[in-house]
Amino acid sequence: MPESNPAPLRRNLKIMSGAVVFNWTPVPVTVLIDYLDSEGSLAQFLCDFPTVSREQAQATLRLARQAFSRHADEDPAG
């Protein structure tokens, strides 16, 4: 049974060949990225992959935003 407020992602070499998946699902995070990249919506993704909760998807997008901020080069011209 999923714990309340679980980490949104996990990786296990025995699951989906080590792909990063949404916790408690076999759904790779790259599927969400592909949906959004191809002009799909979060609502459609959640409809097509009902094992992923809205909270998991939103938490994953927040993590991605934080990662982008940490890894972006600062413009020296400022």
Steps between C-alpha positions, in 0.01 A plus 500: 500500500647840410602715795344842531694765308751256343799606297371549146775301325708186530756301307559129529714303256242219518214728395484640146875434457586767754295780346380768740131429560221654702498335841257208535459480119690359201456831313831664397531872569614547139143422393378816676779704339411355158131587550578858586758529223247385241247761612306254713348609826553388856130413513532268198812337646316433827203359309724267298709395804256484792757337731686833511337752733473868423708565812779273373506667160498851646773412753710358216460820297603704806811281538582555133462877541737495799752288308494743206560791734795328666664398173446808288801715417470851633515772239815703579338808345241462771 
